[in-house]
Amino acid sequence: MPKKNPKDIISQSQDAVLVDFYADWCGPCQTMNPVIDEALQELGGKIKLLKINVDRHPQLSQQFGIRSIPHYILFKRGKILWRKGGVITRRELVQQLKGFA
């Protein structure tokens, strides 16, 4: 199966997709990895996760106006449902995403 283009996943997914804009060198981004995993698990896997490395996809970062990382955008069929930058608690993340799961 060919690897899907992140843009296609964002625009075509019938499920809600949480896009995590990150970089390998970003400490706060790494701190957030287990938080995101736990939050999505708590939501029963109803929201998919797509990680986008801003260094490898500068055009996507620019398209969505990512100025700082970590940054999260929740999409469904290409529409932005929610977005937030910075470190966020698991509880806050679950609260925010619950309505979309």
N, C-alpha and C positions, 0 to 999 in steps of 0.2 A: 504494500500500500504506500503510495507516495506521501511524503511529508506535506501536510497542509500548510498553506500560506497563512500566517497569523491574521491577515486582513480578511481572508475567506472565513476563518473560524469565527471572527467577530461579527461579520455581516450575515453569515448563513446559519449560525447555531440557533436551533429552536429552544434550547435551554439557556438559562442565564449563564453568562460567562464572566467570571471575575478575572480581569487582566491585572497582573502584578508587574508594574514597570520597575525594574531593578537593575543593579550592576553588581558584578562579582566583588568589586572593591568596596562596596557600600556596607558598612557595619550594621546600621539600622535595618537594612534590607534583610540581612542574614538573621537578625534578631526576630524579624517578623515571620520567617518561614514556618516555624512550628506553630505560631499563633494562627496563621492562615489555615494550615493543615487541620488543626484542632477545630477551628470555627466551622470549616466546610464539612468536617466529619460530623460535628454536632447538628448541622443542618441536613444530615442524611444523604449527603452526596448529590443533592438536587442542583447545586451550582457547580459548574465546571471551573477549573483553574487554568489560566493560560499565563505563563511567565514570559515576559518580553524583556530581553536584555537591551537597555537603552544604547549601549555601545555598539551592538550588532544591528540595531534597527533604529538609527537616528531619525529616519524619515517618518516612521510611525510615531515616535516620541514627539516629534515636531507637529505632526498632524493633530495629535490630541492635546497639544499645549502642555506637555510635561516639562516643568521647569525645575522640579526637585524630586528626589526619590528617597524612600519608596513612595509610590503613587499607585492608587488602585482605582480602576474604573469598572463598573458593572454594566455589561451590555446584554441586550436581548434582541436578536434579529437586527443587529447593527445600531440600535438606539441606546443612548446612554441613560441608564436608570439612576445611577448614583456614582459619585466620585469623591475621593478623599486622598489627601497627601499626608505623608508623615507616619509616625509610629502610632498604632491604635491598639487598644486592648482587645482581647478575644471577646469579652463580654460586649463591648461596643460594636465590634464587627458583626457578631451574631445578631444583635439588636437591629443594626442597619440592614442586614441582608435577609432577615427572617421573612419580611414581607414579599420578597422576590423568589424565595425558594419554592 
